[in-house]
Amino acid sequence: MMVIILLLIISICISGGFLIAFLWSVKDGQYDDNYAAANRILFDQTKNKD
């Protein structure tokens, strides 16, 4: 029984860490620009030096 309580506490701590990381990334603006990343993959803007 003690193992289950220990695993429950550890899982709550890990999920809390992921929640804090997610909220931090949203607050930092990580998901604001969802258009430019897709464009950078499709259109290569490097110029050839021939």
mmCIF entry with sequence, helices, sheets and N, C-alpha, C, O atoms, coordinates in Angstrom:
data_MODEL
# 
_entry.id   MODEL 
# 
_entity.id                         1 
_entity.type                       polymer 
_entity.pdbx_number_of_molecules   1 
# 
_entity_poly.entity_id                      1 
_entity_poly.type                           'polypeptide(L)' 
_entity_poly.nstd_linkage                   no 
_entity_poly.nstd_monomer                   no 
_entity_poly.pdbx_seq_one_letter_code       MMVIILLLIISICISGGFLIAFLWSVKDGQYDDNYAAANRILFDQTKNKD 
_entity_poly.pdbx_seq_one_letter_code_can   MMVIILLLIISICISGGFLIAFLWSVKDGQYDDNYAAANRILFDQTKNKD 
_entity_poly.pdbx_strand_id                 A 
# 
loop_
_entity_poly_seq.entity_id 
_entity_poly_seq.num 
_entity_poly_seq.mon_id 
_entity_poly_seq.hetero 
1 1  MET n 
1 2  MET n 
1 3  VAL n 
1 4  ILE n 
1 5  ILE n 
1 6  LEU n 
1 7  LEU n 
1 8  LEU n 
1 9  ILE n 
1 10 ILE n 
1 11 SER n 
1 12 ILE n 
1 13 CYS n 
1 14 ILE n 
1 15 SER n 
1 16 GLY n 
1 17 GLY n 
1 18 PHE n 
1 19 LEU n 
1 20 ILE n 
1 21 ALA n 
1 22 PHE n 
1 23 LEU n 
1 24 TRP n 
1 25 SER n 
1 26 VAL n 
1 27 LYS n 
1 28 ASP n 
1 29 GLY n 
1 30 GLN n 
1 31 TYR n 
1 32 ASP n 
1 33 ASP n 
1 34 ASN n 
1 35 TYR n 
1 36 ALA n 
1 37 ALA n 
1 38 ALA n 
1 39 ASN n 
1 40 ARG n 
1 41 ILE n 
1 42 LEU n 
1 43 PHE n 
1 44 ASP n 
1 45 GLN n 
1 46 THR n 
1 47 LYS n 
1 48 ASN n 
1 49 LYS n 
1 50 ASP n 
# 
_struct_asym.id          A 
_struct_asym.entity_id   1 
# 
loop_
_struct_conf.conf_type_id 
_struct_conf.id 
_struct_conf.pdbx_PDB_helix_id 
_struct_conf.beg_label_comp_id 
_struct_conf.beg_label_asym_id 
_struct_conf.beg_label_seq_id 
_struct_conf.pdbx_beg_PDB_ins_code 
_struct_conf.end_label_comp_id 
_struct_conf.end_label_asym_id 
_struct_conf.end_label_seq_id 
_struct_conf.pdbx_end_PDB_ins_code 
_struct_conf.beg_auth_comp_id 
_struct_conf.beg_auth_asym_id 
_struct_conf.beg_auth_seq_id 
_struct_conf.end_auth_comp_id 
_struct_conf.end_auth_asym_id 
_struct_conf.end_auth_seq_id 
_struct_conf.pdbx_PDB_helix_class 
_struct_conf.details 
_struct_conf.pdbx_PDB_helix_length 
HELX_P HELX_P1 AA1 MET A 2  ? ASP A 28 ? MET A 2  ASP A 28 1 ? 27 
HELX_P HELX_P2 AA2 ALA A 36 ? LEU A 42 ? ALA A 36 LEU A 42 1 ? 7  
# 
_struct_conf_type.id          HELX_P 
_struct_conf_type.criteria    ? 
_struct_conf_type.reference   ? 
# 
loop_
_atom_site.group_PDB 
_atom_site.id 
_atom_site.type_symbol 
_atom_site.label_atom_id 
_atom_site.label_alt_id 
_atom_site.label_comp_id 
_atom_site.label_asym_id 
_atom_site.label_entity_id 
_atom_site.label_seq_id 
_atom_site.pdbx_PDB_ins_code 
_atom_site.Cartn_x 
_atom_site.Cartn_y 
_atom_site.Cartn_z 
_atom_site.occupancy 
_atom_site.B_iso_or_equiv 
_atom_site.pdbx_formal_charge 
_atom_site.auth_seq_id 
_atom_site.auth_comp_id 
_atom_site.auth_asym_id 
_atom_site.auth_atom_id 
_atom_site.pdbx_PDB_model_num 
ATOM 1   N N  . MET A 1 1  ? 0.824  -1.197 0.000   1.00 0.00 ? 1  MET A N  1 
ATOM 2   C CA . MET A 1 1  ? 0.000  0.000  0.000   1.00 0.00 ? 1  MET A CA 1 
ATOM 3   C C  . MET A 1 1  ? 0.859  1.247  0.000   1.00 0.00 ? 1  MET A C  1 
ATOM 4   O O  . MET A 1 1  ? 0.512  2.262  -0.605  1.00 0.00 ? 1  MET A O  1 
ATOM 5   N N  . MET A 1 2  ? 1.982  1.156  0.687   1.00 0.00 ? 2  MET A N  1 
ATOM 6   C CA . MET A 1 2  ? 2.876  2.316  0.764   1.00 0.00 ? 2  MET A CA 1 
ATOM 7   C C  . MET A 1 2  ? 3.483  2.637  -0.588  1.00 0.00 ? 2  MET A C  1 
ATOM 8   O O  . MET A 1 2  ? 3.741  3.800  -0.899  1.00 0.00 ? 2  MET A O  1 
ATOM 9   N N  . VAL A 1 3  ? 3.714  1.589  -1.407  1.00 0.00 ? 3  VAL A N  1 
ATOM 10  C CA . VAL A 1 3  ? 4.291  1.790  -2.738  1.00 0.00 ? 3  VAL A CA 1 
ATOM 11  C C  . VAL A 1 3  ? 3.324  2.554  -3.628  1.00 0.00 ? 3  VAL A C  1 
ATOM 12  O O  . VAL A 1 3  ? 3.742  3.418  -4.399  1.00 0.00 ? 3  VAL A O  1 
ATOM 13  N N  . ILE A 1 4  ? 2.049  2.249  -3.531  1.00 0.00 ? 4  ILE A N  1 
ATOM 14  C CA . ILE A 1 4  ? 1.047  2.937  -4.353  1.00 0.00 ? 4  ILE A CA 1 
ATOM 15  C C  . ILE A 1 4  ? 0.990  4.417  -3.999  1.00 0.00 ? 4  ILE A C  1 
ATOM 16  O O  . ILE A 1 4  ? 0.890  5.266  -4.884  1.00 0.00 ? 4  ILE A O  1 
ATOM 17  N N  . ILE A 1 5  ? 1.050  4.719  -2.743  1.00 0.00 ? 5  ILE A N  1 
ATOM 18  C CA . ILE A 1 5  ? 1.031  6.131  -2.323  1.00 0.00 ? 5  ILE A CA 1 
ATOM 19  C C  . ILE A 1 5  ? 2.292  6.836  -2.800  1.00 0.00 ? 5  ILE A C  1 
ATOM 20  O O  . ILE A 1 5  ? 2.223  7.984  -3.239  1.00 0.00 ? 5  ILE A O  1 
ATOM 21  N N  . LEU A 1 6  ? 3.429  6.180  -2.724  1.00 0.00 ? 6  LEU A N  1 
ATOM 22  C CA . LEU A 1 6  ? 4.685  6.760  -3.192  1.00 0.00 ? 6  LEU A CA 1 
ATOM 23  C C  . LEU A 1 6  ? 4.636  7.007  -4.703  1.00 0.00 ? 6  LEU A C  1 
ATOM 24  O O  . LEU A 1 6  ? 5.038  8.074  -5.169  1.00 0.00 ? 6  LEU A O  1 
ATOM 25  N N  . LEU A 1 7  ? 4.146  6.026  -5.468  1.00 0.00 ? 7  LEU A N  1 
ATOM 26  C CA . LEU A 1 7  ? 4.025  6.200  -6.918  1.00 0.00 ? 7  LEU A CA 1 
ATOM 27  C C  . LEU A 1 7  ? 3.028  7.300  -7.273  1.00 0.00 ? 7  LEU A C  1 
ATOM 28  O O  . LEU A 1 7  ? 3.230  8.033  -8.241  1.00 0.00 ? 7  LEU A O  1 
ATOM 29  N N  . LEU A 1 8  ? 1.972  7.416  -6.506  1.00 0.00 ? 8  LEU A N  1 
ATOM 30  C CA . LEU A 1 8  ? 0.986  8.470  -6.745  1.00 0.00 ? 8  LEU A CA 1 
ATOM 31  C C  . LEU A 1 8  ? 1.601  9.843  -6.520  1.00 0.00 ? 8  LEU A C  1 
ATOM 32  O O  . LEU A 1 8  ? 1.370  10.762 -7.306  1.00 0.00 ? 8  LEU A O  1 
ATOM 33  N N  . ILE A 1 9  ? 2.367  9.988  -5.475  1.00 0.00 ? 9  ILE A N  1 
ATOM 34  C CA . ILE A 1 9  ? 3.029  11.273 -5.181  1.00 0.00 ? 9  ILE A CA 1 
ATOM 35  C C  . ILE A 1 9  ? 4.047  11.612 -6.270  1.00 0.00 ? 9  ILE A C  1 
ATOM 36  O O  . ILE A 1 9  ? 4.127  12.758 -6.712  1.00 0.00 ? 9  ILE A O  1 
ATOM 37  N N  . ILE A 1 10 ? 4.820  10.620 -6.699  1.00 0.00 ? 10 ILE A N  1 
ATOM 38  C CA . ILE A 1 10 ? 5.812  10.855 -7.759  1.00 0.00 ? 10 ILE A CA 1 
ATOM 39  C C  . ILE A 1 10 ? 5.119  11.239 -9.065  1.00 0.00 ? 10 ILE A C  1 
ATOM 40  O O  . ILE A 1 10 ? 5.575  12.150 -9.757  1.00 0.00 ? 10 ILE A O  1 
ATOM 41  N N  . SER A 1 11 ? 4.030  10.564 -9.410  1.00 0.00 ? 11 SER A N  1 
ATOM 42  C CA . SER A 1 11 ? 3.336  10.887 -10.663 1.00 0.00 ? 11 SER A CA 1 
ATOM 43  C C  . SER A 1 11 ? 2.695  12.263 -10.606 1.00 0.00 ? 11 SER A C  1 
ATOM 44  O O  . SER A 1 11 ? 2.659  12.960 -11.620 1.00 0.00 ? 11 SER A O  1 
ATOM 45  N N  . ILE A 1 12 ? 2.196  12.668 -9.467  1.00 0.00 ? 12 ILE A N  1 
ATOM 46  C CA . ILE A 1 12 ? 1.628  14.010 -9.329  1.00 0.00 ? 12 ILE A CA 1 
ATOM 47  C C  . ILE A 1 12 ? 2.724  15.062 -9.476  1.00 0.00 ? 12 ILE A C  1 
ATOM 48  O O  . ILE A 1 12 ? 2.503  16.106 -10.089 1.00 0.00 ? 12 ILE A O  1 
ATOM 49  N N  . CYS A 1 13 ? 3.888  14.796 -8.925  1.00 0.00 ? 13 CYS A N  1 
ATOM 50  C CA . CYS A 1 13 ? 5.010  15.741 -9.063  1.00 0.00 ? 13 CYS A CA 1 
ATOM 51  C C  . CYS A 1 13 ? 5.457  15.860 -10.516 1.00 0.00 ? 13 CYS A C  1 
ATOM 52  O O  . CYS A 1 13 ? 5.716  16.964 -10.995 1.00 0.00 ? 13 CYS A O  1 
ATOM 53  N N  . ILE A 1 14 ? 5.550  14.744 -11.213 1.00 0.00 ? 14 ILE A N  1 
ATOM 54  C CA . ILE A 1 14 ? 5.971  14.776 -12.620 1.00 0.00 ? 14 ILE A CA 1 
ATOM 55  C C  . ILE A 1 14 ? 4.933  15.489 -13.475 1.00 0.00 ? 14 ILE A C  1 
ATOM 56  O O  . ILE A 1 14 ? 5.289  16.312 -14.318 1.00 0.00 ? 14 ILE A O  1 
ATOM 57  N N  . SER A 1 15 ? 3.665  15.187 -13.271 1.00 0.00 ? 15 SER A N  1 
ATOM 58  C CA . SER A 1 15 ? 2.630  15.851 -14.071 1.00 0.00 ? 15 SER A CA 1 
ATOM 59  C C  . SER A 1 15 ? 2.559  17.341 -13.741 1.00 0.00 ? 15 SER A C  1 
ATOM 60  O O  . SER A 1 15 ? 2.281  18.153 -14.624 1.00 0.00 ? 15 SER A O  1 
ATOM 61  N N  . GLY A 1 16 ? 2.803  17.709 -12.492 1.00 0.00 ? 16 GLY A N  1 
ATOM 62  C CA . GLY A 1 16 ? 2.857  19.130 -12.133 1.00 0.00 ? 16 GLY A CA 1 
ATOM 63  C C  . GLY A 1 16 ? 4.009  19.827 -12.817 1.00 0.00 ? 16 GLY A C  1 
ATOM 64  O O  . GLY A 1 16 ? 3.876  20.979 -13.229 1.00 0.00 ? 16 GLY A O  1 
ATOM 65  N N  . GLY A 1 17 ? 5.139  19.152 -12.945 1.00 0.00 ? 17 GLY A N  1 
ATOM 66  C CA . GLY A 1 17 ? 6.280  19.721 -13.661 1.00 0.00 ? 17 GLY A CA 1 
ATOM 67  C C  . GLY A 1 17 ? 5.973  19.955 -15.124 1.00 0.00 ? 17 GLY A C  1 
ATOM 68  O O  . GLY A 1 17 ? 6.334  20.993 -15.679 1.00 0.00 ? 17 GLY A O  1 
ATOM 69  N N  . PHE A 1 18 ? 5.305  18.990 -15.758 1.00 0.00 ? 18 PHE A N  1 
ATOM 70  C CA . PHE A 1 18 ? 4.913  19.174 -17.152 1.00 0.00 ? 18 PHE A CA 1 
ATOM 71  C C  . PHE A 1 18 ? 3.893  20.300 -17.300 1.00 0.00 ? 18 PHE A C  1 
ATOM 72  O O  . PHE A 1 18 ? 3.950  21.057 -18.269 1.00 0.00 ? 18 PHE A O  1 
ATOM 73  N N  . LEU A 1 19 ? 2.976  20.420 -16.371 1.00 0.00 ? 19 LEU A N  1 
ATOM 74  C CA . LEU A 1 19 ? 1.990  21.492 -16.427 1.00 0.00 ? 19 LEU A CA 1 
ATOM 75  C C  . LEU A 1 19 ? 2.661  22.855 -16.289 1.00 0.00 ? 19 LEU A C  1 
ATOM 76  O O  . LEU A 1 19 ? 2.315  23.796 -17.004 1.00 0.00 ? 19 LEU A O  1 
ATOM 77  N N  . ILE A 1 20 ? 3.607  22.962 -15.384 1.00 0.00 ? 20 ILE A N  1 
ATOM 78  C CA . ILE A 1 20 ? 4.333  24.228 -15.207 1.00 0.00 ? 20 ILE A CA 1 
ATOM 79  C C  . ILE A 1 20 ? 5.139  24.555 -16.459 1.00 0.00 ? 20 ILE A C  1 
ATOM 80  O O  . ILE A 1 20 ? 5.178  25.713 -16.875 1.00 0.00 ? 20 ILE A O  1 
ATOM 81  N N  . ALA A 1 21 ? 5.782  23.565 -17.068 1.00 0.00 ? 21 ALA A N  1 
ATOM 82  C CA . ALA A 1 21 ? 6.545  23.796 -18.296 1.00 0.00 ? 21 ALA A CA 1 
ATOM 83  C C  . ALA A 1 21 ? 5.632  24.245 -19.430 1.00 0.00 ? 21 ALA A C  1 
ATOM 84  O O  . ALA A 1 21 ? 5.991  25.136 -20.200 1.00 0.00 ? 21 ALA A O  1 
ATOM 85  N N  . PHE A 1 22 ? 4.453  23.633 -19.536 1.00 0.00 ? 22 PHE A N  1 
ATOM 86  C CA . PHE A 1 22 ? 3.506  24.024 -20.578 1.00 0.00 ? 22 PHE A CA 1 
ATOM 87  C C  . PHE A 1 22 ? 3.004  25.445 -20.364 1.00 0.00 ? 22 PHE A C  1 
ATOM 88  O O  . PHE A 1 22 ? 2.943  26.225 -21.314 1.00 0.00 ? 22 PHE A O  1 
ATOM 89  N N  . LEU A 1 23 ? 2.645  25.790 -19.141 1.00 0.00 ? 23 LEU A N  1 
ATOM 90  C CA . LEU A 1 23 ? 2.163  27.144 -18.869 1.00 0.00 ? 23 LEU A CA 1 
ATOM 91  C C  . LEU A 1 23 ? 3.267  28.172 -19.091 1.00 0.00 ? 23 LEU A C  1 
ATOM 92  O O  . LEU A 1 23 ? 3.001  29.282 -19.552 1.00 0.00 ? 23 LEU A O  1 
ATOM 93  N N  . TRP A 1 24 ? 4.483  27.811 -18.769 1.00 0.00 ? 24 TRP A N  1 
ATOM 94  C CA . TRP A 1 24 ? 5.612  28.714 -18.992 1.00 0.00 ? 24 TRP A CA 1 
ATOM 95  C C  . TRP A 1 24 ? 5.822  28.946 -20.490 1.00 0.00 ? 24 TRP A C  1 
ATOM 96  O O  . TRP A 1 24 ? 6.073  30.076 -20.909 1.00 0.00 ? 24 TRP A O  1 
ATOM 97  N N  . SER A 1 25 ? 5.722  27.895 -21.295 1.00 0.00 ? 25 SER A N  1 
ATOM 98  C CA . SER A 1 25 ? 5.918  28.057 -22.732 1.00 0.00 ? 25 SER A CA 1 
ATOM 99  C C  . SER A 1 25 ? 4.787  28.851 -23.366 1.00 0.00 ? 25 SER A C  1 
ATOM 100 O O  . SER A 1 25 ? 5.027  29.619 -24.298 1.00 0.00 ? 25 SER A O  1 
ATOM 101 N N  . VAL A 1 26 ? 3.567  28.687 -22.886 1.00 0.00 ? 26 VAL A N  1 
ATOM 102 C CA . VAL A 1 26 ? 2.452  29.480 -23.409 1.00 0.00 ? 26 VAL A CA 1 
ATOM 103 C C  . VAL A 1 26 ? 2.632  30.946 -23.035 1.00 0.00 ? 26 VAL A C  1 
ATOM 104 O O  . VAL A 1 26 ? 2.390  31.832 -23.854 1.00 0.00 ? 26 VAL A O  1 
ATOM 105 N N  . LYS A 1 27 ? 3.054  31.200 -21.810 1.00 0.00 ? 27 LYS A N  1 
ATOM 106 C CA . LYS A 1 27 ? 3.274  32.574 -21.359 1.00 0.00 ? 27 LYS A CA 1 
ATOM 107 C C  . LYS A 1 27 ? 4.430  33.217 -22.101 1.00 0.00 ? 27 LYS A C  1 
ATOM 108 O O  . LYS A 1 27 ? 4.425  34.428 -22.322 1.00 0.00 ? 27 LYS A O  1 
ATOM 109 N N  . ASP A 1 28 ? 5.420  32.426 -22.490 1.00 0.00 ? 28 ASP A N  1 
ATOM 110 C CA . ASP A 1 28 ? 6.591  32.936 -23.180 1.00 0.00 ? 28 ASP A CA 1 
ATOM 111 C C  . ASP A 1 28 ? 6.327  33.194 -24.656 1.00 0.00 ? 28 ASP A C  1 
ATOM 112 O O  . ASP A 1 28 ? 7.169  33.788 -25.330 1.00 0.00 ? 28 ASP A O  1 
ATOM 113 N N  . GLY A 1 29 ? 5.182  32.765 -25.179 1.00 0.00 ? 29 GLY A N  1 
ATOM 114 C CA . GLY A 1 29 ? 4.831  33.016 -26.564 1.00 0.00 ? 29 GLY A CA 1 
ATOM 115 C C  . GLY A 1 29 ? 5.304  31.946 -27.517 1.00 0.00 ? 29 GLY A C  1 
ATOM 116 O O  . GLY A 1 29 ? 5.482  32.210 -28.706 1.00 0.00 ? 29 GLY A O  1 
ATOM 117 N N  . GLN A 1 30 ? 5.508  30.749 -27.020 1.00 0.00 ? 30 GLN A N  1 
ATOM 118 C CA . GLN A 1 30 ? 6.003  29.659 -27.849 1.00 0.00 ? 30 GLN A CA 1 
ATOM 119 C C  . GLN A 1 30 ? 5.008  29.275 -28.942 1.00 0.00 ? 30 GLN A C  1 
ATOM 120 O O  . GLN A 1 30 ? 5.427  28.832 -30.012 1.00 0.00 ? 30 GLN A O  1 
ATOM 121 N N  . TYR A 1 31 ? 3.718  29.428 -28.710 1.00 0.00 ? 31 TYR A N  1 
ATOM 122 C CA . TYR A 1 31 ? 2.705  28.978 -29.653 1.00 0.00 ? 31 TYR A CA 1 
ATOM 123 C C  . TYR A 1 31 ? 2.004  30.118 -30.362 1.00 0.00 ? 31 TYR A C  1 
ATOM 124 O O  . TYR A 1 31 ? 0.954  29.902 -30.967 1.00 0.00 ? 31 TYR A O  1 
ATOM 125 N N  . ASP A 1 32 ? 2.546  31.325 -30.308 1.00 0.00 ? 32 ASP A N  1 
ATOM 126 C CA . ASP A 1 32 ? 1.894  32.472 -30.931 1.00 0.00 ? 32 ASP A CA 1 
ATOM 127 C C  . ASP A 1 32 ? 1.983  32.423 -32.451 1.00 0.00 ? 32 ASP A C  1 
ATOM 128 O O  . ASP A 1 32 ? 0.992  32.686 -33.132 1.00 0.00 ? 32 ASP A O  1 
ATOM 129 N N  . ASP A 1 33 ? 3.129  32.098 -32.985 1.00 0.00 ? 33 ASP A N  1 
ATOM 130 C CA . ASP A 1 33 ? 3.330  32.118 -34.427 1.00 0.00 ? 33 ASP A CA 1 
ATOM 131 C C  . ASP A 1 33 ? 3.296  30.704 -34.964 1.00 0.00 ? 33 ASP A C  1 
ATOM 132 O O  . ASP A 1 33 ? 4.316  30.014 -34.959 1.00 0.00 ? 33 ASP A O  1 
ATOM 133 N N  . ASN A 1 34 ? 2.153  30.268 -35.422 1.00 0.00 ? 34 ASN A N  1 
ATOM 134 C CA . ASN A 1 34 ? 2.041  28.911 -35.950 1.00 0.00 ? 34 ASN A CA 1 
ATOM 135 C C  . ASN A 1 34 ? 2.077  28.891 -37.467 1.00 0.00 ? 34 ASN A C  1 
ATOM 136 O O  . ASN A 1 34 ? 1.927  27.822 -38.058 1.00 0.00 ? 34 ASN A O  1 
ATOM 137 N N  . TYR A 1 35 ? 2.272  30.034 -38.125 1.00 0.00 ? 35 TYR A N  1 
ATOM 138 C CA . TYR A 1 35 ? 2.284  30.093 -39.572 1.00 0.00 ? 35 TYR A CA 1 
ATOM 139 C C  . TYR A 1 35 ? 3.711  30.069 -40.114 1.00 0.00 ? 35 TYR A C  1 
ATOM 140 O O  . TYR A 1 35 ? 3.963  29.406 -41.121 1.00 0.00 ? 35 TYR A O  1 
ATOM 141 N N  . ALA A 1 36 ? 4.640  30.760 -39.489 1.00 0.00 ? 36 ALA A N  1 
ATOM 142 C CA . ALA A 1 36 ? 5.983  30.916 -40.027 1.00 0.00 ? 36 ALA A CA 1 
ATOM 143 C C  . ALA A 1 36 ? 6.763  29.603 -40.040 1.00 0.00 ? 36 ALA A C  1 
ATOM 144 O O  . ALA A 1 36 ? 7.529  29.353 -40.971 1.00 0.00 ? 36 ALA A O  1 
ATOM 145 N N  . ALA A 1 37 ? 6.587  28.785 -39.051 1.00 0.00 ? 37 ALA A N  1 
ATOM 146 C CA . ALA A 1 37 ? 7.344  27.528 -39.020 1.00 0.00 ? 37 ALA A CA 1 
ATOM 147 C C  . ALA A 1 37 ? 6.967  26.618 -40.188 1.00 0.00 ? 37 ALA A C  1 
ATOM 148 O O  . ALA A 1 37 ? 7.834  25.964 -40.768 1.00 0.00 ? 37 ALA A O  1 
ATOM 149 N N  . ALA A 1 38 ? 5.704  26.572 -40.532 1.00 0.00 ? 38 ALA A N  1 
ATOM 150 C CA . ALA A 1 38 ? 5.272  25.753 -41.665 1.00 0.00 ? 38 ALA A CA 1 
ATOM 151 C C  . ALA A 1 38 ? 5.806  26.320 -42.974 1.00 0.00 ? 38 ALA A C  1 
ATOM 152 O O  . ALA A 1 38 ? 6.158  25.560 -43.876 1.00 0.00 ? 38 ALA A O  1 
ATOM 153 N N  . ASN A 1 39 ? 5.872  27.640 -43.090 1.00 0.00 ? 39 ASN A N  1 
ATOM 154 C CA . ASN A 1 39 ? 6.409  28.259 -44.299 1.00 0.00 ? 39 ASN A CA 1 
ATOM 155 C C  . ASN A 1 39 ? 7.894  28.025 -44.445 1.00 0.00 ? 39 ASN A C  1 
ATOM 156 O O  . ASN A 1 39 ? 8.371  27.819 -45.561 1.00 0.00 ? 39 ASN A O  1 
ATOM 157 N N  . ARG A 1 40 ? 8.635  28.048 -43.364 1.00 0.00 ? 40 ARG A N  1 
ATOM 158 C CA . ARG A 1 40 ? 10.080 27.843 -43.433 1.00 0.00 ? 40 ARG A CA 1 
ATOM 159 C C  . ARG A 1 40 ? 10.417 26.441 -43.917 1.00 0.00 ? 40 ARG A C  1 
ATOM 160 O O  . ARG A 1 40 ? 11.438 26.243 -44.576 1.00 0.00 ? 40 ARG A O  1 
ATOM 161 N N  . ILE A 1 41 ? 9.589  25.486 -43.606 1.00 0.00 ? 41 ILE A N  1 
ATOM 162 C CA . ILE A 1 41 ? 9.848  24.122 -44.056 1.00 0.00 ? 41 ILE A CA 1 
ATOM 163 C C  . ILE A 1 41 ? 9.566  23.984 -45.546 1.00 0.00 ? 41 ILE A C  1 
ATOM 164 O O  . ILE A 1 41 ? 10.313 23.319 -46.264 1.00 0.00 ? 41 ILE A O  1 
ATOM 165 N N  . LEU A 1 42 ? 8.490  24.609 -46.009 1.00 0.00 ? 42 LEU A N  1 
ATOM 166 C CA . LEU A 1 42 ? 8.091  24.446 -47.405 1.00 0.00 ? 42 LEU A CA 1 
ATOM 167 C C  . LEU A 1 42 ? 8.932  25.264 -48.372 1.00 0.00 ? 42 LEU A C  1 
ATOM 168 O O  . LEU A 1 42 ? 9.226  24.795 -49.472 1.00 0.00 ? 42 LEU A O  1 
ATOM 169 N N  . PHE A 1 43 ? 9.323  26.464 -47.994 1.00 0.00 ? 43 PHE A N  1 
ATOM 170 C CA . PHE A 1 43 ? 10.023 27.357 -48.906 1.00 0.00 ? 43 PHE A CA 1 
ATOM 171 C C  . PHE A 1 43 ? 11.426 27.632 -48.395 1.00 0.00 ? 43 PHE A C  1 
ATOM 172 O O  . PHE A 1 43 ? 11.605 28.313 -47.385 1.00 0.00 ? 43 PHE A O  1 
ATOM 173 N N  . ASP A 1 44 ? 12.393 27.116 -49.076 1.00 0.00 ? 44 ASP A N  1 
ATOM 174 C CA . ASP A 1 44 ? 13.785 27.332 -48.715 1.00 0.00 ? 44 ASP A CA 1 
ATOM 175 C C  . ASP A 1 44 ? 14.206 28.711 -49.205 1.00 0.00 ? 44 ASP A C  1 
ATOM 176 O O  . ASP A 1 44 ? 14.083 29.010 -50.393 1.00 0.00 ? 44 ASP A O  1 
ATOM 177 N N  . GLN A 1 45 ? 14.700 29.549 -48.306 1.00 0.00 ? 45 GLN A N  1 
ATOM 178 C CA . GLN A 1 45 ? 15.028 30.919 -48.678 1.00 0.00 ? 45 GLN A CA 1 
ATOM 179 C C  . GLN A 1 45 ? 16.527 31.150 -48.786 1.00 0.00 ? 45 GLN A C  1 
ATOM 180 O O  . GLN A 1 45 ? 16.970 32.295 -48.875 1.00 0.00 ? 45 GLN A O  1 
ATOM 181 N N  . THR A 1 46 ? 17.309 30.082 -48.780 1.00 0.00 ? 46 THR A N  1 
ATOM 182 C CA . THR A 1 46 ? 18.742 30.270 -48.964 1.00 0.00 ? 46 THR A CA 1 
ATOM 183 C C  . THR A 1 46 ? 19.023 30.466 -50.443 1.00 0.00 ? 46 THR A C  1 
ATOM 184 O O  . THR A 1 46 ? 18.390 29.847 -51.298 1.00 0.00 ? 46 THR A O  1 
ATOM 185 N N  . LYS A 1 47 ? 19.973 31.328 -50.730 1.00 0.00 ? 47 LYS A N  1 
ATOM 186 C CA . LYS A 1 47 ? 20.314 31.614 -52.123 1.00 0.00 ? 47 LYS A CA 1 
ATOM 187 C C  . LYS A 1 47 ? 21.558 30.825 -52.511 1.00 0.00 ? 47 LYS A C  1 
ATOM 188 O O  . LYS A 1 47 ? 22.498 30.680 -51.730 1.00 0.00 ? 47 LYS A O  1 
ATOM 189 N N  . ASN A 1 48 ? 21.532 30.326 -53.727 1.00 0.00 ? 48 ASN A N  1 
ATOM 190 C CA . ASN A 1 48 ? 22.692 29.598 -54.230 1.00 0.00 ? 48 ASN A CA 1 
ATOM 191 C C  . ASN A 1 48 ? 23.777 30.581 -54.619 1.00 0.00 ? 48 ASN A C  1 
ATOM 192 O O  . ASN A 1 48 ? 23.486 31.629 -55.196 1.00 0.00 ? 48 ASN A O  1 
ATOM 193 N N  . LYS A 1 49 ? 25.014 30.264 -54.315 1.00 0.00 ? 49 LYS A N  1 
ATOM 194 C CA . LYS A 1 49 ? 26.142 31.137 -54.654 1.00 0.00 ? 49 LYS A CA 1 
ATOM 195 C C  . LYS A 1 49 ? 26.903 30.539 -55.834 1.00 0.00 ? 49 LYS A C  1 
ATOM 196 O O  . LYS A 1 49 ? 28.062 30.147 -55.701 1.00 0.00 ? 49 LYS A O  1 
ATOM 197 N N  . ASP A 1 50 ? 26.247 30.471 -56.982 1.00 0.00 ? 50 ASP A N  1 
ATOM 198 C CA . ASP A 1 50 ? 26.906 29.933 -58.198 1.00 0.00 ? 50 ASP A CA 1 
ATOM 199 C C  . ASP A 1 50 ? 27.522 31.029 -59.019 1.00 0.00 ? 50 ASP A C  1 
ATOM 200 O O  . ASP A 1 50 ? 28.112 30.759 -60.066 1.00 0.00 ? 50 ASP A O  1 
# 
